[in-house]
Amino acid sequence: MAEQLTLNDICLTHVAATITQLLGIEAPEQATDPLETVLQVAKRFFHGHKADRVLIYNPDALALWLFQKYTRLYDAVLRKTQIGLPMLSVMPSVTPVCFASMYTGTMPEIHGIRKYEKPVVRTDTLFDALIRSGKKPVIIASTDSSMSKIFLERKMDYYIYDTAEACNEKTLALIEKDEHDLILVYNGNYDAAMHRNAPEGTEAMAALKENVAAFETLTTATEKAWIRHNTVVCWLTDHGCHEIDGQLGSHGLDMPEDMNVMHFYGFQPAAPDDPIGLS
């Protein structure tokens, strides 16, 4: 495991307002300001227009140090995106706390999840903002995961499956249908694997590779199915991880290994209606 010395300075609470601003809608009520760098690059790729489709891929527990140590494994993520930002998670660095902060744009003391528990978030979220603006979001997540529970009770679609593979298959089908403005898919297979053995164990590293392959497959699908849309694709991790006694993986501490993650944003401009100029 690569030793981390400092904490990143951009918190993942900036995510919610960044996504809403990319779509040209109002942010969640208490959200932190958007990431201006992401907005400016999107503006250049979309020629001043807003996005009208967003794909969010949420892998679990993929720390910054994994990206630093195994950068070549992330080749497909780098090819499919234009911006990679070192981001800071929130404390405690456990999944429900982190995703609640990511999608409300607020710290735990505001959204209320301050330990490993999975209540429905009542603070205004990215999903509420989308629904208010007339847009259609969907969450695809694994059974009993935080993402399958903490954003329930909204007038939106949810698909819950037992495996990451089933989640990704459904996501591909929804991309092809092109009926949702924002598709979010959560994969928790790396997190589960590193808890069972070690962050760099054989099972965990296989899961990391599966996450990268899934992102490549899904973003390739959006390039084709959403060709008439300005599309944003996002790789947004919740927290990192570290090795504990017995070579098992863990997280939840206020330490760089658990707090530092990488987020990636890619921009797929809509194809022109008349690409060869015949009209």
Backbone as a ProteinNet text record, in pm:
[ID]
protein_1_A
[PRIMARY]
MAEQLTLNDICLTHVAATITQLLGIEAPEQATDPLETVLQVAKRFFHGHKADRVLIYNPDALALWLFQKYTRLYDAVLRKTQIGLPMLSVMPSVTPVCFASMYTGTMPEIHGIRKYEKPVVRTDTLFDALIRSGKKPVIIASTDSSMSKIFLERKMDYYIYDTAEACNEKTLALIEKDEHDLILVYNGNYDAAMHRNAPEGTEAMAALKENVAAFETLTTATEKAWIRHNTVVCWLTDHGCHEIDGQLGSHGLDMPEDMNVMHFYGFQPAAPDDPIGLS
[TERTIARY]
84.7	0	87.7	61.9	139.7	105	208.3	183.9	140.5	37.9	-12.3	31.2	69.9	120.9	27.4	-51.9	-137.5	-278.7	-372.7	-511.3	-536.4	-618.3	-660.3	-743.8	-758.6	-827.5	-961.2	-1006	-1136.8	-1231.1	-1334.6	-1425.2	-1529.6	-1570.3	-1671.8	-1810.2	-1827.2	-1953.5	-1976.8	-1873.8	-1889.5	-1959.9	-1976.2	-2027	-2170.1	-2260.2	-2402.9	-2428.5	-2373.8	-2395.5	-2324.2	-2213.3	-2145.2	-2235.3	-2298.1	-2386.3	-2506.9	-2569.5	-2687.3	-2649.9	-2535.4	-2492.9	-2462.8	-2403.3	-2378.6	-2508.7	-2615.2	-2746.5	-2828.2	-2778.9	-2849.7	-2970.3	-2966.4	-3077.8	-3026.4	-3119.4	-3081.1	-3023.5	-2926.3	-2859.7	-2948.9	-2918.4	-2986.6	-2974.1	-3071.2	-3088.6	-2966	-2891.6	-2778.3	-2644.1	-2640.2	-2520.3	-2404.3	-2284.8	-2161.8	-2150.4	-2077	-2061.4	-2005.4	-2035.6	-1984.9	-1835.5	-1778.2	-1637.9	-1625	-1572.1	-1567.7	-1482.3	-1376.3	-1291.1	-1369.5	-1450.5	-1531.6	-1630.8	-1692	-1790.8	-1726.9	-1608.5	-1542.3	-1500.3	-1452.1	-1414.7	-1539.4	-1646.5	-1771.9	-1821.7	-1811.2	-1855	-1779.4	-1650.8	-1570.1	-1612.3	-1631.6	-1668.9	-1809.9	-1899.7	-2039.1	-2069	-1965.7	-1979.5	-2078.6	-2067.4	-2150.9	-2286.5	-2323.3	-2453	-2442.3	-2556.3	-2561.1	-2567.9	-2534.3	-2553.6	-2701.6	-2742.8	-2879.4	-2884.1	-2768.1	-2759.3	-2637.1	-2653.6	-2543.1	-2542.8	-2425.8	-2403.5	-2305.9	-2347	-2259.3	-2228.3	-2099.8	-2054.4	-1991.6	-2047.3	-2000	-1932.2	-1800.1	-1729	-1701.7	-1689.4	-1676.8	-1533.5	-1477.7	-1353	-1225.5	-1232.1	-1111.6	-1031.7	-932.5	-853.5	-762.5	-723.2	-624.6	-495.9	-452.4	-324.9	-330.3	-447.9	-460.5	-437.6	-493.8	-472.7	-325.4	-259.9	-119	-30.4	-59.4	25.3	-3	-128.1	-168.7	-230.8	-167.1	-223.6	-255.6	-170.9	-193.7	-325.2	-370.1	-497.7	-616.1	-594.7	-700.4	-700.1	-630.9	-615.2	-748.9	-847.2	-976.9	-1047.9	-1034.7	-1095.5	-1031.9	-900.7	-830.3	-867.3	-886.1	-922.5	-1064.7	-1153	-1294	-1329.2	-1233.1	-1260.5	-1158.1	-1189.5	-1099.1	-1042.5	-1106.1	-1060	-1051.9	-939.7	-925.6	-888	-966.9	-944.7	-922	-812.2	-796.2	-898.3	-979.6	-1088.9	-1073.5	-1140.1	-1137.3	-1273.7	-1275.6	-1399.4	-1437.7	-1535.7	-1582.2	-1569.2	-1576.9	-1566.3	-1702.5	-1723.6	-1638.1	-1643.5	-1530.4	-1518.8	-1575.8	-1708.1	-1783.3	-1892.2	-1936.9	-2016.6	-2142.2	-2232	-2354.1	-2326.9	-2229.5	-2194.5	-2141	-2052.4	-1987.5	-2084.9	-2168.4	-2262.5	-2370.9	-2409.8	-2504.2	-2443.9	-2316.7	-2249.7	-2232.8	-2199.9	-2178.6	-2304.9	-2419.3	-2540.9	-2634.4	-2604.8	-2671.8	-2585.9	-2454	-2361	-2333.7	-2361.5	-2347.5	-2260.9	-2213.1	-2136.9	-2231.5	-2177.1	-2261.8	-2347.6	-2297.7	-2377.6	-2503.7	-2508.9	-2629.2	-2722.3	-2669.7	-2759.8	-2794.7	-2717.8	-2759.9	-2704.9	-2641.5	-2581.2	-2437.3	-2409.2	-2279.2	-2209.2	-2262	-2200.1	-2249.7	-2204	-2246.9	-2389.8	-2483.2	-2625.3	-2687.6	-2807.3	-2865.6	-3008.3	-3030.6	-3164.1	-3187	-3311.2	-3341.5	-3300.7	-3223.7	-3178.6	-3296.5	-3320.4	-3429.9	-3382.6	-3253.2	-3197.5	-3213	-3229.1	-3245.6	-3124.6	-3149.6	-3044.2	-3041.5	-2937.7	-2929.3	-3054.6	-3104	-3219.9	-3347.1	-3362	-3475.5	-3468.4	-3348.1	-3330.4	-3366.7	-3326.9	-3361.4	-3511.9	-3576.1	-3720.8	-3795.8	-3753.8	-3819	-3809.2	-3700.8	-3679.7	-3744.8	-3814.9	-3882.6	-3796.3	-3679.5	-3590.3	-3611.5	-3562.3	-3590.3	-3460.3	-3434.5	-3316.9	-3350.5	-3246.7	-3262.8	-3137.7	-3156.3	-3046.1	-3050.5	-2935.1	-2919.4	-2812.5	-2844.8	-2751.3	-2771	-2672.5	-2676.8	-2759.9	-2814.4	-2902.3	-2835.9	-2906.4	-2864.2	-2750	-2709.4	-2605.1	-2663	-2575.7	-2620.3	-2695.3	-2644.5	-2708.6	-2845.7	-2872.8	-3005.9	-3107.1	-3062.2	-3150.4	-3161.1	-3048.8	-3051.9	-3119.2	-3143.1	-3212	-3349.1	-3405.4	-3540	-3646	-3769.3	-3887.7	-3891.1	-3831.1	-3845.7	-3925.6	-3984.2	-4061	-3965.3	-3891.6	-3792.1	-3780.7	-3703.1	-3688.8	-3570.1	-3586.9	-3481.2	-3478.7	-3359.5	-3343.1	-3236.3	-3272	-3183.2	-3156.9	-3029.1	-2990	-2886	-2868	-2777.9	-2630.5	-2599.4	-2459.3	-2428.7	-2300.5	-2256.1	-2282	-2263.8	-2285.2	-2429.4	-2523.7	-2664.8	-2695.9	-2636.9	-2655.7	-2606.3	-2491.1	-2433.1	-2510.1	-2562	-2645.6	-2771.3	-2833.9	-2952.3	-2916.6	-2802.2	-2759.4	-2742.7	-2681.6	-2667.8	-2804.4	-2898.9	-3033.4	-3099	-3080.9	-3140.3	-3072.4	-2942.9	-2873.4	-2932.1	-2952.4	-3007.4	-3148.2	-3228.5	-3365.1	-3367	-3268.7	-3255.6	-3381.2	-3428.5	-3548	-3518.2	-3395.7	-3358	-3255.5	-3269.6	-3174.3	-3045.5	-3056.4	-2939.2	-2951.1	-2848.7	-2840	-2722.9	-2750.1	-2645.6	-2639.9	-2519.7	-2501.5	-2390.1	-2419.2	-2324.4	-2271.3	-2138.5	-2074	-1992.3	-2027.3	-1957.3	-1866.1	-1831	-1755.3	-1611.4	-1545.9	-1410.3	-1413.6	-1504	-1515	-1536.2	-1627.2	-1654.1	-1531.2	-1460.6	-1343	-1229.3	-1205.6	-1091.7	-1121	-1247.5	-1280.9	-1257.1	-1280.7	-1266.3	-1120.6	-1033.5	-894.3	-800.4	-771.6	-680.5	-700.7	-668.3	-685.9	-610.8	-497.7	-421	-422.3	-516.5	-529.4	-579.8	-567.8	-605.9	-751.8	-839.9	-982.8	-1012.8	-950	-974.3	-922	-803.5	-747.7	-829.2	-882.8	-971.4	-1096.6	-1148.9	-1267.4	-1236.6	-1118.9	-1079.7	-1081	-1020.9	-1018.6	-1160.4	-1247.2	-1386.9	-1455.7	-1426.7	-1484.6	-1441.5	-1313.5	-1263.4	-1327.7	-1335.9	-1397.4	-1544.6	-1614.2	-1755.5	-1771.3	-1686.7	-1693.3	-1668.1	-1571.5	-1543.4	-1663.4	-1723.1	-1838.7	-1956	-1984	-2098.2	-2076.6	-1957.1	-1931.8	-1922.7	-1880.3	-1885.5	-2030.8	-2115.6	-2258.5	-2321.2	-2284.7	-2341.4	-2294.5	-2172.5	-2122.3	-2210.9	-2267.9	-2351.3	-2498.6	-2552.8	-2696.7	-2736.2	-2644.9	-2674.8	-2604.2	-2587.7	-2510.3	-2573.1	-2702.9	-2770.7	-2779.2	-2710.6	-2713.2	-2574.1	-2569.6	-2447.9	-2441.7	-2345.9	-2340.9	-2219.4	-2242	-2133.7	-2126.2	-2005.5	-1984.4	-1892.1	-1924.3	-1852.6	-1812.2	-1690.5	-1640.6	-1623.4	-1710	-1713.4	-1708.5	-1593.1	-1571.2	-1607.7	-1649.9	-1694.4	-1582	-1494	-1386	-1275.9	-1165.9	-1055.6	-1054	-933.4	-919.8	-775	-754.3	-619.2	-615.9	-495.3	-478	-463	-526.9	-516.6	-450.4	-435.1	-372.8	-445.6	-368.3	-426.3	-442.5	-390.1	-395	-537.2	-629.5	-765.5	-773.9	-874.8	-895.5	-999.5	-983.4	-1079	-1079.5	-1168.9	-1175.7	-1261.9	-1272.4	-1352.4	-1274.3	-1141.5	-1056.1	-1024.9	-980	-939.7	-792.1	-763.6	-626.7	-627.8	-516.7	-516.4	-556.8	-516.3	-550.5	-701.3	-774.7	-920.5	-992.9	-931.4	-998.9	-972.3	-857.8	-820	-869.4	-942	-993.8	-973.7	-999.7	-996.7	-1136.5	-1174.9	-1297.9	-1261.1	-1334.2	-1308.9	-1438.5	-1425.1	-1537.9	-1501.6	-1594.1	-1576.1	-1692.6	-1666	-1766.6	-1779.3	-1900.1	-1929.6	-2027	-1976.6	-2065.5	-2162.9	-2280.2	-2379.5	-2327.2	-2357.3	-2320.9	-2409.3	-2355.5	-2439.2	-2548.7	-2661.1	-2772	-2735.8	-2642.6	-2605	-2452.9	-2394	-2249.7	-2168.7	-2227.6	-2147.9	-2194.3	-2280.2	-2314.3	-2395.8	-2492.1	-2571.2	-2693.6	-2733.9	-2856.1	-2826.4
-119.9	0	124.1	219	341.9	434.4	483	569.5	708.2	760.1	894.2	987.9	1109.5	1203.3	1319.8	1360.5	1477.8	1447.8	1529.1	1518.5	1610.2	1564.9	1650.8	1766.5	1872.9	1992.1	2021.6	1940.5	1962.2	1853	1891.4	1794	1744.3	1620.4	1564.4	1626.8	1716.6	1790.8	1883.3	1906.6	1989.9	1916.1	1785.7	1706.5	1742.3	1749.8	1767.1	1892.4	2005	2129.8	2129.2	2056.7	2045.2	1976	1866.7	1793.5	1878	1943.7	2024.3	2141.5	2202.7	2314.5	2267.3	2150.7	2094.4	2075.3	2042.7	2021.5	2149.7	2257.2	2384.7	2395.2	2327.9	2335.2	2381.9	2416.9	2464.6	2351.6	2387	2290.1	2251.6	2141.1	2111.3	2228.5	2242.8	2365.2	2407.6	2313.7	2348.5	2304	2277.4	2219.8	2318.5	2265.6	2341.5	2383.7	2491.4	2544.6	2439.2	2453.2	2357.5	2375.4	2277	2280.9	2358.1	2477.7	2566.2	2509.1	2438.6	2380.2	2282.1	2199	2102.8	2175.6	2279.8	2355.4	2421.1	2474.4	2543.5	2446.9	2330.2	2231.9	2180.4	2157.4	2115.4	2220.5	2345.7	2454.6	2452.1	2422.7	2416.7	2298.6	2182.3	2064.2	2075	2139.1	2149.8	2282.6	2358.5	2485.2	2579.7	2587.8	2680.7	2627.8	2510.3	2451.2	2366.2	2329.5	2245.1	2097.3	2012.9	1869.3	1835.2	1728.6	1680.2	1531.4	1469.4	1333.2	1322.9	1248.1	1223.2	1075.4	1014.6	880	891.1	846.2	844	699.5	668.4	536.5	552.4	484.2	492.6	362.4	350.7	238.1	267.7	165.8	182.7	154.3	247.7	228	234	285.3	292.5	417.8	398.2	507.2	572.7	695.4	765.2	685	623.8	551.4	433.6	374.7	269	324.4	440.9	505	538.8	587.9	624.4	502.2	395.4	276.1	191.2	192.4	106.8	189.6	299.7	392.4	323.2	231.4	164.8	86.8	42.4	-29.8	61.8	192	290.6	345.6	280	332.4	366.9	278.9	304.3	423.5	442.4	558.8	686.6	686.5	804.5	833.6	729.6	749.7	802	767.1	804.2	936.2	998.3	1121.6	1228.3	1351.7	1463.3	1528.1	1507.6	1567.6	1460.3	1458.6	1377.1	1466.4	1463.2	1551.7	1471.5	1498.8	1440.4	1504.1	1422.6	1471	1420.4	1489.8	1456	1404.5	1291.9	1236.4	1308.3	1256.3	1314.7	1210.2	1257	1168.3	1144.9	1021.9	905.4	855.4	810	773.2	633.4	625.4	502.9	535.4	434.4	454.1	539.9	513.1	595.3	741.4	766.9	905	976.9	910.1	972.8	999.2	901.1	923.3	1023.5	1027.1	1130.2	1268.9	1284.7	1413.6	1445.1	1342.8	1364.4	1415.4	1358.4	1389.5	1489.7	1529.4	1647.4	1771.5	1750	1862.1	1920.5	1844.1	1894.3	1801	1853.8	1774.3	1687.8	1584.8	1492.7	1559.2	1665.6	1729.9	1794.6	1815.4	1871.4	1760.6	1663.8	1559	1453.1	1443.5	1363.3	1222.7	1169.9	1036.8	1055.3	1012.6	1038.8	911.6	798.2	669.4	570.4	446	346.9	302.1	369.7	336.4	380.7	333.8	355.5	409.6	519.5	580.4	653.7	682.3	764.2	908.3	966.4	1105.3	1199	1289.9	1385.8	1521.6	1547.2	1671.2	1671.4	1788.2	1801.2	1743.5	1668.6	1598	1634.5	1585.9	1594.5	1537.7	1428.6	1362	1445.7	1510.1	1600.1	1718.1	1771.4	1883.5	1843.6	1724.2	1674.9	1660.2	1600.6	1578.3	1710.9	1808.6	1940.9	2007	1981.1	2045.4	1968.5	1860.3	1782.4	1676.9	1650.3	1549.6	1415	1311	1174.3	1103.5	1088.5	1013.1	867.7	784.7	645.4	601.8	519.2	459.1	308.2	250.9	106.1	66.4	-20.6	-52.9	-195.9	-244	-380.9	-392.4	-509.1	-537	-502.5	-430.6	-394.6	-293.1	-240.9	-137.7	-4.6	84.4	218	287.6	275.7	343.6	285.7	164.4	106	151.3	226	258.8	407.1	480	612.9	719.6	691.9	789.8	740.8	647	598.2	704.6	670.8	752.8	882	876.7	984.9	932.3	1024	985.5	965.5	854.8	821.3	669.6	621.8	477.9	423.5	302	229.9	86.4	35	-105.1	-165	-268.6	-328	-473.9	-510	-644.9	-700.9	-831.8	-897.8	-883.6	-859.1	-855	-728.2	-693.5	-580.6	-608.1	-733.5	-768.7	-742.6	-779.2	-756	-606.9	-531.8	-386.1	-325.5	-370.6	-313.6	-354.5	-475.4	-518	-432.3	-404.6	-319.2	-178.2	-129.2	4.8	13.3	-87.3	-89.8	-84.9	-160.3	-160.8	-23.9	43.4	176.3	280.4	267.5	357.5	342.5	218.9	193.5	250.6	242.6	296.1	448	513.1	659.4	729.8	686.4	746.2	826.4	820.3	889.4	998.6	1108.7	1218.8	1192.6	1122.2	1086.4	941.8	865.2	726	712.9	661.4	636.1	487.1	429.9	288.7	274.4	195.7	170.7	28.6	14.5	-117.1	-127.3	-219.7	-235	-355.6	-412.5	-537.7	-521.5	-408.1	-389.4	-377.5	-297.3	-279.1	-413	-492.4	-623	-712.6	-710.4	-796.2	-754.3	-624.3	-581.4	-604.2	-598.8	-632.7	-781.6	-865.8	-1010.4	-1055.4	-987.2	-1030.4	-913.3	-834	-720.3	-623.8	-494.3	-396.8	-431.7	-502.4	-542.4	-693.7	-760.8	-904.6	-939.6	-1064.7	-1109.6	-1078.5	-1105.7	-1082.2	-933.6	-852.2	-708	-647.7	-687.5	-631.8	-675.6	-796.5	-839.7	-753	-716.5	-630.4	-490.8	-438.7	-307.7	-311.5	-415.3	-428.7	-440.6	-510.3	-521.2	-385.3	-303.1	-168.6	-85.8	-90.1	-14.6	-65.3	-196.7	-254	-216.1	-215.2	-176.2	-31.6	56.1	197.5	213.6	140.1	148.3	100.6	-9.5	-62.8	34.9	90.6	181	311.2	365.8	492.3	472.9	356.2	326.3	318.3	263.9	256.2	394.8	486.4	621.9	693.8	666.3	729.4	695.6	576.9	532.6	566.3	526.7	542.3	687.1	766.1	905.7	1001.7	961.1	1038.6	1174.9	1189.7	1317.8	1402.7	1363.4	1436.5	1486.2	1597.4	1637.9	1558.3	1469.3	1372	1393.9	1386.3	1385.6	1245.9	1189.4	1060.9	1084.1	1022.4	1049.6	919.5	918.7	812	876.9	845.4	915.1	813.8	806.1	714.2	780.1	700.6	755	775.1	679.2	685.8	590.2	589.6	500.1	379.6	328.2	211.1	196	112.2	81.8	-61.5	-112.9	-249.1	-248.7	-344.6	-358	-491.4	-520.4	-645.7	-764.7	-862.5	-978.7	-960.5	-848.7	-814.8	-796.3	-765.3	-733.5	-585.9	-549.6	-410.5	-345.6	-215	-140.9	5.2	84	228.2	288.7	420.7	487.9	585.6	589.9	674.6	806.7	902.8	1033.7	1027.8	952.1	933.6	941.1	985.3	1005.1	881.7	763	641.7	622.3	662	647	767.8	884.7	1010.1	1056.8	1020.3	1069.2	975.6	1031.4	954.1	1033.5	968.1	1034.8	1036	1152.3	1164.2	1201.3	1144.9	1171	1215	1311	1360.5	1354.2	1302.1	1298.6	1366	1421.3	1499.2	1446.3	1406.8	1352.1	1445.5	1532.9	1628.6	1558.1	1616.7	1563.9	1573.1	1471	1474.9	1575.2	1645.2	1739.3	1665.9	1734.2	1672.8	1643.7	1721.8	1707.9	1699.3	1586.6	1579.2	1598.1	1572.5	1587.6	1706.4	1788.4	1915.2	1905.3	1812	1794.8	1884.7	1939.8	2020	2164.5
0	0	0	-90.3	-98.5	17.8	88.3	202.9	158.1	221	193	305.3	270.4	369.8	396.6	299.4	315.7	267.8	314.6	271.3	152.7	59.2	-51.4	2.5	-78.3	-25.9	-91.1	-188.7	-251.2	-202.7	-130.8	-69.2	-169.1	-152.7	-243.2	-225.8	-129.3	-117.9	-237.1	-318.8	-438.4	-552.8	-541.5	-653.7	-691.3	-594.7	-625.3	-707.9	-664.6	-738.2	-872.5	-882.1	-1011.2	-1112.2	-1072.7	-1164.1	-1203.7	-1107.4	-1141.7	-1231.1	-1206.8	-1291.3	-1432.9	-1446.5	-1579.2	-1656.2	-1584.1	-1646.3	-1658.4	-1598.8	-1608.3	-1518.2	-1403	-1308.6	-1172.9	-1084	-951.7	-867.3	-784.6	-698.1	-580.7	-512.7	-386.1	-289.9	-203.4	-125	-45	11.2	97.3	39.6	-88.5	-148.9	-154.8	-139.6	-159	-304.9	-330.8	-466.1	-562.4	-692.9	-791.1	-817.3	-884.5	-923.7	-1054.1	-1046.2	-1162.1	-1275	-1242	-1345.6	-1431.8	-1368.6	-1442.9	-1532.8	-1481.4	-1559.6	-1680.7	-1663.5	-1773.8	-1884	-1846.9	-1948.6	-2020.4	-1946.8	-2009.9	-2108.1	-2070.3	-2157.4	-2289.6	-2281.8	-2404.3	-2491.4	-2432.2	-2509.8	-2566.7	-2492.5	-2534.8	-2602.6	-2635.4	-2708.3	-2641.1	-2509	-2433.9	-2394.5	-2441.8	-2408.4	-2281.3	-2226.7	-2108.6	-2148.3	-2053.5	-2072.6	-2061.1	-2128.8	-2109.8	-2075.2	-2060.8	-2009.6	-1918.1	-1808.8	-1716.3	-1678.8	-1689	-1636.8	-1520.3	-1403.1	-1286	-1251	-1247.3	-1203.4	-1065.8	-966.9	-828	-785.8	-805.6	-746.1	-599.3	-518.7	-373.4	-327.4	-250	-173.8	-257.3	-379.4	-462.4	-427.1	-344.3	-288	-391.1	-361.3	-443.9	-455.1	-345.7	-350.6	-447.5	-466.5	-566.9	-706.8	-734.5	-864.4	-884.3	-780.6	-791.4	-813.5	-743.1	-750.4	-873.2	-919.6	-1031.4	-1143.8	-1177.5	-1276.4	-1408	-1449.9	-1578.8	-1581.1	-1465.5	-1461	-1490	-1476.2	-1498.3	-1640.9	-1730.1	-1866	-1930.6	-1919.4	-1983.6	-1922	-1791.4	-1726.2	-1778.7	-1792.8	-1843.1	-1988.1	-2067.9	-2208.5	-2225.6	-2133.5	-2146.1	-2077.9	-2012.1	-1937.9	-1973.3	-1936.5	-1963.1	-1837.2	-1723.5	-1598	-1490.1	-1418.3	-1299	-1182.8	-1076.9	-962.7	-835.1	-763.7	-630.1	-535.8	-471.6	-387.8	-244.7	-153.5	-11.8	31.8	98.9	152.1	281.3	351.1	477.4	587.7	710.2	826.5	891.7	937.4	919.3	774.4	725.2	583.8	559	573.6	546.3	443.8	374	252.6	269.4	363	368	401	486.6	520.3	396.8	324.9	209.3	95.1	61.4	-48.4	-10.2	115.5	158.5	140.6	173.7	153.5	5.6	-73.9	-216.3	-284.8	-250.9	-325.4	-258	-135.3	-77.8	-94.3	-108.4	-112.1	24.9	130	266.4	350.7	462.7	557.6	642.4	707.6	785.3	891.9	953.9	1058.2	1002.4	871.7	809.1	760.1	684.8	632.3	736	843	956.3	967.2	862.4	873.7	921.4	1042.7	1103.8	1150.2	1109.2	1138.7	1034	1043.7	946.2	976.6	913.3	919.6	788.2	759.2	627.1	633.1	701.9	700.2	568.5	538.2	420.5	449.5	359.5	373.8	349.9	443.3	430.4	380.6	388.4	334.1	182.5	124.1	-20.7	-93.9	-200.5	-272.6	-420.7	-486.9	-632.3	-696.5	-644.9	-704.8	-689	-574.3	-555	-651.4	-670.2	-762.3	-904.8	-944.6	-1078	-1094.2	-996.2	-1003.6	-1009.7	-929.2	-930.9	-1067.4	-1136.7	-1266.8	-1381.2	-1348.2	-1451.1	-1515.9	-1459.6	-1515.7	-1447.4	-1513.1	-1469.5	-1430.6	-1299.8	-1255.7	-1224.2	-1218.6	-1179.2	-1103.8	-1001.9	-927.9	-948.1	-984.2	-994.2	-893.4	-800	-691.9	-644.9	-571	-521.5	-394.3	-372.6	-259.4	-126.3	-42.2	93.2	96.9	-16.5	-17.6	29.5	69.4	110.3	-1.9	-124.5	-237.4	-269.6	-223.9	-246.8	-143.1	-39.7	72	105.1	106.1	167.8	82.4	-46.1	-131	-177.3	-104.8	-136.3	-106.1	-140.1	-111.2	-193	-311.6	-409.1	-528.8	-603.8	-722.1	-839	-831.5	-932.5	-940	-1034.8	-1054.9	-975	-924.2	-853	-905	-928.9	-966.5	-876	-802.2	-703.5	-742.5	-750.9	-791.2	-694.8	-700.3	-605.9	-641.9	-768.1	-809.9	-889.2	-891.6	-973.5	-1121	-1162.1	-1302.1	-1344.2	-1259.6	-1290.9	-1294.1	-1201.7	-1202	-1332.6	-1377.6	-1498.8	-1623.7	-1624.9	-1737.7	-1746.8	-1632.7	-1632.8	-1676	-1632.2	-1672.2	-1822.7	-1882.4	-2028.4	-2096.3	-2044.5	-2103.1	-2092.3	-1979.3	-1961.5	-2049.1	-2068.3	-2160.8	-2300.6	-2342.7	-2475.7	-2489.9	-2385.3	-2390.7	-2399.1	-2338.6	-2342.8	-2291	-2174.1	-2114.6	-1988.2	-1938.4	-1814.9	-1843.8	-1771.4	-1786.2	-1709.2	-1597.5	-1517.5	-1473.5	-1505.1	-1462.8	-1366.6	-1247.8	-1148.6	-1121.2	-1133.3	-1101.9	-999	-897.2	-788.1	-798.4	-787.7	-781.8	-653.4	-566.4	-439.3	-432.6	-548.3	-546.4	-497.2	-527.6	-474.5	-322.3	-270.3	-125.5	-55.1	-106.9	-45.7	-49.9	-162.8	-177.9	-86.4	-74.8	8.2	157	198.2	336.5	364	263.7	283.2	286.7	208.9	209.2	233.6	131.8	148.9	33.5	51.7	-55.9	-183.8	-170	-287.9	-307.4	-244.4	-262	-401.2	-436.3	-570.7	-601.8	-508.2	-530.8	-545	-460.9	-466.1	-596.1	-637.8	-760.9	-882.9	-877.8	-986.5	-990.9	-873.5	-868.2	-919.8	-887	-940.5	-1093.6	-1149.7	-1296	-1352.2	-1279.9	-1323.5	-1322.3	-1222.6	-1217	-1336.5	-1368.6	-1483.7	-1612.5	-1627.1	-1747	-1757.2	-1644.6	-1645.7	-1689.5	-1636.9	-1675.6	-1824.9	-1877.2	-2021	-2102.6	-2062	-2134.1	-2131.5	-2016	-2002	-2077.6	-2071.7	-2141	-2292.4	-2335.6	-2479	-2525.3	-2441.3	-2474.4	-2484.3	-2394.1	-2402.3	-2527.8	-2571.2	-2693.7	-2813.4	-2812	-2923.9	-2901.9	-2787.8	-2763.3	-2738.6	-2684.5	-2651.7	-2746.9	-2869.6	-2965.6	-2995.5	-2973.6	-2997.5	-2870.6	-2767.7	-2641	-2602.9	-2532.8	-2463.2	-2333.2	-2325.2	-2216.5	-2127.4	-1996.8	-1898.2	-1838.5	-1834.3	-1767.9	-1648.8	-1536.7	-1411.4	-1343	-1294.1	-1205.8	-1069.9	-974.8	-846.4	-731.9	-668.1	-556.6	-424.1	-327.1	-198.8	-97.8	-83.4	15.9	-26.2	48.2	19.5	111.7	139.1	224.6	268.5	368.4	414.7	465.8	482.3	531.4	682.5	747.3	892.6	926.2	1053.8	1096.9	1035.9	995	930.4	781.2	729.3	586.4	534.5	623.2	580.2	543.8	466.8	431.1	519.7	542.4	622.9	578.7	639.6	615.3	724.6	725	826.3	910.6	891.2	973.2	904.2	984	931.6	894.4	790.5	743.2	590.9	529.6	384.4	305.3	349.5	275.6	263.7	366.4	366.7	308.4	318	282.5	139.9	83.2	-49.2	-159.2	-255.4	-368.5	-497.2	-610	-740.2	-800.5	-855.2	-933.4	-1076.7	-1171.6	-1313	-1381.1	-1472.8	-1551.4	-1699.9	-1779.9	-1924.4	-1994.3	-2112.5	-2185.3	-2327.6	-2363.4	-2495.3	-2566.3	-2654.1	-2721.8	-2815.5	-2829.5	-2922.8	-3065	-3143.2	-3284.1	-3356.1	-3455.5	-3530.9	-3607.4	-3627.3	-3700.7	-3845.1	-3898	-4038.9	-4046.9	-4004.2	-3987.7	-4114.8	-4233.1	-4355.1	-4439.2	-4382.3	-4445.2	-4572.1	-4577.7	-4699.1	-4704.3	-4590.5	-4591.2	-4626.6
[MASK]
+++++++++++++++++++++++++++++++++++++++++++++++++++++++++++++++++++++++++++++++++++++++++++++++++++++++++++++++++++++++++++++++++++++++++++++++++++++++++++++++++++++++++++++++++++++++++++++++++++++++++++++++++++++++++++++++++++++++++++++++++++++++++++++++++++++++++++++++++++++++

